[in-house]
Amino acid sequence: MTADDHPNNNRQKTVLVTGATGYVGSRLVPQILPHYNVRCMVRDPERLDAAIRDQVEVAQGDVMHSHSLRECMQGVDVAIYLIHGLGYGPDFQKKDRIAAENFLNAAQEAGVSRIIYLGGLGDDEDPGLSPHLKSRHEVGEVFQASEVLTIELRASVVLGPGSLSYELIRSLTQRLPVMICPKWLSTPTQPIATEDVLAYLQESIELPVEKSEVFEIGSQDVVTYGGLIQMYAQERNLKRYLISVPLLTPYLSSLWLGLVTPTSAQVGRHLIEGLKNPTVVRDDRARKIFSHQAMTTQEAVRQAVEQEA
Ligand SMILES: NC(=O)c1ccc[n+]([C@@H]2O[C@H](COP(=O)([O-])OP(=O)(O)OC[C@H]3O[C@@H](n4cnc5c(N)ncnc54)[C@H](OP(=O)(O)O)[C@@H]3O)[C@@H](O)[C@H]2O)c1
């Protein structure tokens, strides 16, 4: 089947992809390019992959500067929000919210008919929810409370080389044969393959829904972070010993993590604070509503390790 024969083909539709220089966005753009008129919103066009730059409309915009968004949104049908404020500093939660409000206002003004947002899993009722996960949910709430139909996809660790959370797991496992780990080793999580996230995002563009929705997405099975580390080690033929030390607080373990991983200590700290929170699919409507079916965690880890090569 050629791209033009594809049932989803709708070149008339303009899809704005934000975060197009990021992990998810840079992989989503080539995937949807055959089917839509794609506009990439970036802070710095030079950072956009050269191969992509020539095939898309490029719009310069920064969600912290509302005036820069007006032009980016002109003529957009569907706007995909793939931005997080992990790099914004200590008040990232407030900035994340302002960014979402700026984005929403511009989308409303331009008559955008759908927003798709990739956020994070985690239980809203959990009083110990990490600031990062809380902030991901707050961004979703900003969009959900608006008139613009919003599809919010909530995911845990996206497995693939280059994804921040995957890089944490990878560098920990590669560098340390014996790991002294805090309690979060036994926290349940339901990571997801990059391929699956991209498929859900693409399907969301046309998904027939009548109102804004939150869909929880993940691989077929739940694992613990310790189990995930062991799965990764197994795929790489590494022997790893995990020793759980309950007294290592998230703060201390983030300092330690800063020493052993390439992810900046600040970003790593925000991510690791979330490791104490279960991030599993509790509402499995995505499985029934989307045609795409996700793979198992083991398959996702295997695929990620193959991509490393
Ligand atoms: N990766 C995961 O494991 C994972 C898991 C669950 C959910 N998610 C969600 O998926 C989405 C995308 O994540 P990702 O892993 O692709 O992140 P990423 O690789 O860190 O990319 C973030 C993107 O946001 C852009 N950005 C940051 N601040 C901006 C601003 N003020 N204005 C415009 N653009 C800005 C960055 O552009 P610059 O190049 O200009 O910095 C970059 O393109 C996020 O909402 C995240 O919460 C990711």
The ligand as a Gaussian input file, in Angstrom:
#p B3LYP/6-31G(d) Opt

LIG

0 1
 N       10.215000       9.764000      27.480000
 C        9.428000       9.152000      28.350000
 O        9.808000       8.130000      28.960000
 C        8.030000       9.646000      28.607000
 C        7.198000       8.862000      29.415000
 C        5.889000       9.283000      29.663000
 C        5.448000      10.475000      29.117000
 N        6.280000      11.233000      28.361000
 C        5.768000      12.517000      27.864000
 O        5.985000      12.623000      26.467000
 C        6.175000      13.986000      26.115000
 C        7.444000      14.087000      25.291000
 O        8.524000      13.600000      26.051000
 P        9.976000      13.360000      25.423000
 O       10.554000      12.188000      26.123000
 O        9.910000      13.367000      23.926000
 O       10.729000      14.663000      25.933000
 P       12.109000      15.317000      25.440000
 O       12.876000      14.391000      24.576000
 O       12.785000      15.849000      26.655000
 O       11.621000      16.540000      24.539000
 C       10.967000      17.647000      25.091000
 C       10.641000      18.615000      23.964000
 O        9.984000      19.753000      24.528000
 C       10.497000      20.905000      23.888000
 N       10.327000      22.070000      24.751000
 C       10.723000      22.213000      26.045000
 N       10.382000      23.425000      26.512000
 C        9.755000      24.056000      25.473000
 C        9.190000      25.342000      25.331000
 N        9.196000      26.233000      26.334000
 N        8.601000      25.666000      24.150000
 C        8.600000      24.787000      23.105000
 N        9.144000      23.546000      23.177000
 C        9.721000      23.203000      24.360000
 C       11.971000      20.575000      23.666000
 O       12.485000      21.436000      22.683000
 P       14.003000      22.015000      22.667000
 O       14.726000      21.178000      21.664000
 O       13.848000      23.434000      22.236000
 O       14.546000      21.891000      24.061000
 C       11.863000      19.125000      23.203000
 O       11.587000      19.071000      21.821000
 C        6.211000      14.781000      27.432000
 O        4.944000      15.341000      27.666000
 C        6.500000      13.694000      28.468000
 O        5.979000      14.006000      29.749000
 C        7.558000      10.845000      28.080000

